[in-house]
Structure formats: structure tokens, C-alpha cells
Amino acid sequence: MLLSFFCFDFFCILTKVFSYIAEQNHSSTDIPLNKIWNQHGSIIAGGNGKGNGSNQLSAPSGICVDTDDQTVYIADTGNDRIIKWEYNATYGKVVAGGNRKGNQIDQLNGPKVVIIDKNDDSLVICDYGNKRIVRWPRENGAVGQTIIDDISCTGLAIDNNGDLYVSDDKYHTVRRWKKGEINGTIVAGKNGQGVDLNQLNSPNTIFVDQNYSIYVSDTRNNRVMKWMKSAAEGIVVAGRYDKENDLAELSSPVGMTVDHFGNIYVVDARNRRIMYWSPYATEGKIAVAANEKEAHSKHLSNPFGLALDRQYNLYVSDFWNDRVQKFCIVSDGN
């Protein structure tokens, strides 16, 4: 560290301050502020027509990426299963469900969301058709365990403490379950369905950052909200109530994630594009524009789930095209 040979308290403190500033300035240069993605995606899962084969998908919804090895987990909604697709694999492996539609402990019914809980090496799944949340071992799991029942789950997140957050499109809330809790605590949207800053309307994907702020894709309000820890209301960080296609607006945002620098990435479903917002921006930028519904590699048909890896590559579930596409970052724009 600079000036580390000084032992006086003042100089030691000053040294730490200068070193911290230098480190922060260095880190900031690593942020790709004007990112550019390849507009032609590569199919990394599915793309072989609708079906239940190991190389097929049917209406994929939520996705998550294990950033350690780029394995993608997919809520294969139409096939009532969670399927795991390893990096560069041509076939997937069923890791939950896949035993036909049903409500038994080895079955799923239209799963919408899947996330990884590395605390116990498990998958947490919104089993939407069964109105429950189940936990399933990541490897060699024959059956799941119901951890929350009677809930219309549309989004899941886990914070640094291992607490589970769930968005509920029936009651238009986000709840947090600490370990051992039965009912959970409402942490966003306590005031019923609506457009006010203390309300949500069909919340979907959620993300919790290291400060325990909650980001919510507020789908029918055409916006993304951020609720600080213990806040009584949220702030709009992307989009607004009007649903248009200009850069300040969204139309039915669904999949969403946030990087370490606070940049927000969101699936703008009805506009068939992926947008991103820098912190405090008044309008977004287009990451991926796909204005047609065809199955071409530059097109998306009802994009839904979204994930981001460590290199800022984007993964998108292409719902009606029965595939997951990867859009690689090609430049930071600098």
C-alpha cells in the first residue's frame, strides 16, 4: 500500500484512504459502460423443435446460470421439468420433474422459475401449477421437498444470509422467508394491486443485491422497481407506467437481473428486446433488438427468462421458439 512505511496513525489512515480510492478507480475502469452484444444469438439449449426429447424444450421460462462452469438450468415449463444444460452440450439432463404433469413429490406442474442455492447445493423451483415452492437436490435428486405451499410464485431470489424472497402475482407482493419462518414477511408491495410507489401489479422476476435492496420486474406496471431494505415504498429504476417502445419505456418486463455495478438488464417482452439501464439513468439502452417473431438467430418470440454470466454474456429463454439463446458481448464500447 502507498506510504505504508509511515507508522503514525494519521499517515496510516491516510494511506488506507488513498489505497482504497486507487483500488476503486481501477475497478471502475473494468465496467463496460457502453456494452455492445452480438445481435445474432447462438442456440445453447433446445432449438430442435418443440418436444420432450433430451435435446428439445417446450415453452422454456425462467433460467439461471451457474457462473462457475456456465451450466444453464432451465424451467422447461411445457415439459413439467427442470433441465440442466452443460457448457457446449448438445443434450440436456433432467434434474427435477420430468415424470409427467402432477403434484406428487417426484413431479412438477408448469414450473416457471428455477434458482441455485449453493448453501446446500440445491435447486429452488416455482412449481407454478401446483402453487408451491419446492427444493430439489442439484445432483441425483429423485424427489423434491415442498418448502412453501399455497403460493402463486412468479419469482425467486436468495440473499447473502440464505433468506428466500418470493414474488406472488396473486397478492402482488414480495415476501421474505428467513430460515424456520412459516408465513414470511412482506418486504415489497404491502398495499394491494396498483401503480403507486408502494404497490405492485403482477410482480415477476426479483433480484436482491448485497445491500438487501430488492429489484422487482413489475410486469403490468411496465417498470422495474427498487425497494431499499425496510423501505415503505419503492423507486422506479427502469421504465414507467406507459407501455411504449421508446428507450425510456418498457412493455411487460419479465426476466431481469442486476450486475455488481448496479446495471439493470431486463427482458422487454412485448417489444421483443433486451434492455439495460445504468444506475440513475432516465432511459435504457438496447442490448439485443429482435423485432421479428421468427426462429432466426437474431429473432426472439416472447422472450421470458434472462441470466448473465461473469463476462456479461446474456442468456435468454426464447419461449415460443422453444430454445435458449446466448448473446455474447463483443465490445465494451470504449
VENDARA-V111602 format. One record per residue. N is the residue number from 1. RES is the residue in one small letter. SS is DSSP state (alpha for helix, beta for strand, coil for the rest). PSI is psi in whole degrees, -180 to 180 (* if undefined). D_FIRST is the distance of its C-alpha to the first C-alpha in Angstrom with 1 decimal. Layout:
# VENDARA-V111602
N:RES:SS:PSI:D_FIRST  N:RES:SS:PSI:D_FIRST
This chain:
# VENDARA-V111602
1:m:coil:152:0.0  2:l:coil:139:3.8  3:l:coil:26:6.5  4:s:coil:-13:5.5  5:f:coil:-13:9.0  6:f:coil:133:10.7  7:c:coil:-11:12.6  8:f:coil:145:14.7  9:d:alpha:-43:14.7  10:f:alpha:-48:14.8  11:f:alpha:-33:11.7  12:c:alpha:-43:9.8  13:i:alpha:-44:11.4  14:l:alpha:-40:10.8  15:t:alpha:-45:7.0  16:k:alpha:-39:7.5  17:v:alpha:-48:10.1  18:f:alpha:-40:8.7  19:s:alpha:-41:6.1  20:y:alpha:-44:9.4  21:i:alpha:-43:11.5  22:a:alpha:-42:10.0  23:e:alpha:-41:10.4  24:q:alpha:-40:13.8  25:n:alpha:-38:14.9  26:h:alpha:-43:14.3  27:s:alpha:-37:16.2  28:s:alpha:-27:18.9  29:t:coil:-14:19.8  30:d:coil:-6:20.8  31:i:coil:118:23.4  32:p:coil:95:26.8  33:l:coil:-33:28.3  34:n:coil:64:31.6  35:k:coil:148:32.3  36:i:beta:129:35.5  37:w:beta:148:37.3  38:n:coil:128:40.1  39:q:coil:-8:43.3  40:h:coil:112:45.1  41:g:coil:160:44.0  42:s:beta:135:44.4  43:i:beta:120:46.4  44:i:beta:-9:44.5  45:a:beta:138:47.0  46:g:beta:-147:50.7  47:g:coil:10:52.3  48:n:coil:34:55.5  49:g:coil:160:57.6  50:k:beta:133:58.0  51:g:coil:179:58.6  52:n:coil:17:57.6  53:g:coil:168:57.0  54:s:coil:-11:53.7  55:n:coil:18:52.9  56:q:coil:160:54.0  57:l:beta:164:53.0  58:s:coil:106:55.0  59:a:coil:61:53.5  60:p:beta:140:49.9  61:s:beta:-106:48.0  62:g:beta:146:44.6  63:i:beta:155:42.1  64:c:beta:154:38.7  65:v:beta:129:36.4  66:d:beta:107:34.5  67:t:coil:-11:31.3  68:d:coil:-36:30.7  69:d:coil:7:33.8  70:q:coil:24:35.3  71:t:beta:135:38.4  72:v:beta:131:40.3  73:y:beta:132:42.3  74:i:beta:129:45.2  75:a:beta:98:47.6  76:d:beta:79:50.7  77:t:alpha:-48:52.8  78:g:alpha:-19:56.1  79:n:alpha:4:56.0  80:d:coil:49:55.0  81:r:beta:163:52.1  82:i:beta:128:48.4  83:i:beta:139:47.8  84:k:beta:130:44.7  85:w:beta:110:44.1  86:e:coil:163:41.7  87:y:coil:126:39.8  88:n:coil:13:42.4  89:a:coil:151:45.2  90:t:coil:-10:48.7  91:y:coil:151:49.8  92:g:coil:172:48.5  93:k:beta:127:48.9  94:v:beta:125:50.3  95:v:beta:-7:48.1  96:a:beta:139:49.8  97:g:beta:-146:53.3  98:g:coil:11:55.5  99:n:coil:42:58.5  100:r:coil:163:60.3  101:k:beta:135:60.0  102:g:coil:178:60.4  103:n:coil:16:59.1  104:q:coil:171:59.1  105:i:coil:-12:55.9  106:d:coil:15:55.8  107:q:coil:160:56.4  108:l:beta:163:54.7  109:n:coil:96:56.4  110:g:coil:52:54.7  111:p:coil:138:51.0  112:k:coil:-29:48.9  113:v:beta:143:45.3  114:v:beta:136:43.2  115:i:beta:161:39.7  116:i:beta:132:37.7  117:d:beta:100:36.8  118:k:coil:-9:34.4  119:n:coil:-36:34.5  120:d:coil:21:37.9  121:d:coil:55:38.1  122:s:beta:170:40.9  123:l:beta:139:42.1  124:v:beta:131:43.1  125:i:beta:132:45.9  126:c:beta:103:47.8  127:d:beta:79:51.4  128:y:alpha:-46:52.8  129:g:alpha:-24:56.5  130:n:alpha:2:56.5  131:k:coil:49:54.6  132:r:beta:163:52.2  133:i:beta:130:48.6  134:v:beta:151:48.4  135:r:beta:134:45.8  136:w:beta:134:46.3  137:p:beta:142:44.6  138:r:coil:-32:42.7  139:e:coil:135:44.4  140:n:coil:38:48.0  141:g:coil:114:48.8  142:a:coil:-29:52.6  143:v:coil:160:52.7  144:g:beta:175:50.6  145:q:beta:126:50.3  146:t:beta:123:51.0  147:i:beta:-24:48.3  148:i:beta:132:49.5  149:d:beta:162:53.1  150:d:coil:58:55.1  151:i:coil:140:52.4  152:s:coil:77:52.4  153:c:beta:131:48.9  154:t:beta:-6:47.4  155:g:beta:150:43.7  156:l:beta:147:41.3  157:a:beta:155:37.6  158:i:beta:133:35.5  159:d:coil:-176:32.5  160:n:coil:-22:29.6  161:n:coil:-4:31.9  162:g:coil:7:34.6  163:d:coil:145:36.9  164:l:beta:132:39.3  165:y:beta:138:40.1  166:v:beta:128:43.5  167:s:beta:142:45.1  168:d:beta:113:48.8  169:d:coil:0:51.0  170:k:coil:-45:54.0  171:y:coil:-1:52.7  172:h:coil:50:50.0  173:t:beta:165:47.2  174:v:beta:129:43.9  175:r:beta:153:43.8  176:r:beta:131:41.2  177:w:beta:114:42.2  178:k:coil:158:40.2  179:k:coil:128:41.0  180:g:coil:-13:44.4  181:e:coil:150:45.5  182:i:coil:-46:48.9  183:n:coil:-21:49.2  184:g:coil:168:45.7  185:t:beta:131:44.5  186:i:beta:125:44.9  187:v:beta:-6:41.5  188:a:beta:134:42.7  189:g:coil:51:46.2  190:k:coil:-7:48.1  191:n:coil:31:50.8  192:g:coil:178:52.8  193:q:beta:132:53.1  194:g:coil:-176:52.5  195:v:coil:-6:50.5  196:d:coil:166:49.0  197:l:coil:-16:45.3  198:n:coil:18:46.0  199:q:coil:163:48.0  200:l:beta:162:47.8  201:n:coil:102:50.4  202:s:coil:62:50.2  203:p:beta:145:46.5  204:n:beta:-115:45.4  205:t:beta:144:41.9  206:i:beta:154:39.2  207:f:beta:137:35.4  208:v:beta:124:33.1  209:d:coil:-176:29.5  210:q:coil:-15:26.6  211:n:coil:8:27.6  212:y:coil:21:31.2  213:s:coil:143:32.5  214:i:beta:124:35.6  215:y:beta:135:36.5  216:v:beta:127:40.3  217:s:beta:106:42.4  218:d:beta:83:45.3  219:t:alpha:-53:47.8  220:r:alpha:-10:51.0  221:n:alpha:0:49.2  222:n:coil:47:47.6  223:r:beta:165:44.1  224:v:beta:130:40.8  225:m:beta:150:39.9  226:k:beta:124:36.7  227:w:beta:114:37.2  228:m:coil:161:34.4  229:k:coil:127:34.3  230:s:coil:13:37.4  231:a:coil:149:38.5  232:a:coil:-18:42.3  233:e:coil:164:42.3  234:g:coil:176:40.3  235:i:beta:147:39.2  236:v:beta:123:40.2  237:v:beta:-8:37.3  238:a:beta:137:39.5  239:g:beta:-171:43.2  240:r:coil:-177:45.8  241:y:coil:-40:49.3  242:d:coil:140:51.2  243:k:coil:96:51.2  244:e:coil:-169:51.2  245:n:coil:16:49.4  246:d:coil:176:47.5  247:l:coil:-14:43.7  248:a:coil:-3:43.5  249:e:coil:160:45.8  250:l:coil:158:46.1  251:s:coil:106:49.3  252:s:coil:62:49.1  253:p:beta:137:45.4  254:v:beta:-95:45.0  255:g:beta:143:42.2  256:m:beta:146:38.7  257:t:beta:169:35.1  258:v:beta:136:31.7  259:d:coil:-179:28.4  260:h:coil:-17:24.9  261:f:coil:4:24.7  262:g:coil:6:28.0  263:n:coil:136:30.2  264:i:beta:132:33.7  265:y:beta:132:36.0  266:v:beta:141:39.6  267:v:beta:114:42.9  268:d:beta:83:45.3  269:a:alpha:-52:48.3  270:r:alpha:-21:51.4  271:n:alpha:-1:49.8  272:r:coil:56:48.9  273:r:beta:163:45.4  274:i:beta:127:41.7  275:m:beta:157:39.8  276:y:beta:146:36.2  277:w:beta:130:34.9  278:s:coil:157:31.5  279:p:coil:135:30.5  280:y:coil:7:32.8  281:a:coil:146:34.9  282:t:coil:-12:38.6  283:e:coil:160:39.7  284:g:coil:178:38.7  285:k:beta:150:38.5  286:i:beta:120:40.6  287:a:beta:-49:38.8  288:v:beta:124:42.1  289:a:beta:124:45.5  290:a:coil:89:48.5  291:n:coil:-5:51.6  292:e:coil:159:54.1  293:k:coil:3:55.1  294:e:coil:176:55.9  295:a:coil:11:54.4  296:h:coil:156:52.9  297:s:coil:-15:49.2  298:k:coil:6:48.4  299:h:coil:152:50.3  300:l:coil:141:49.7  301:s:coil:104:52.5  302:n:coil:62:51.5  303:p:beta:147:47.8  304:f:beta:-75:46.6  305:g:beta:156:43.6  306:l:beta:139:40.1  307:a:beta:161:37.0  308:l:beta:136:33.7  309:d:coil:-175:31.7  310:r:coil:-20:28.0  311:q:coil:7:28.9  312:y:coil:16:30.7  313:n:coil:143:34.1  314:l:beta:137:36.8  315:y:beta:129:39.4  316:v:beta:129:42.7  317:s:beta:123:45.8  318:d:beta:88:48.7  319:f:alpha:-59:51.3  320:w:alpha:-16:54.6  321:n:alpha:1:53.7  322:d:coil:53:52.9  323:r:beta:168:49.6  324:v:beta:131:45.8  325:q:beta:150:44.3  326:k:beta:128:40.8  327:f:beta:111:39.6  328:c:coil:142:36.7  329:i:beta:134:34.2  330:v:beta:-15:34.7  331:s:beta:150:32.5  332:d:coil:3:29.8  333:g:coil:3:31.9  334:n:coil:*:29.4
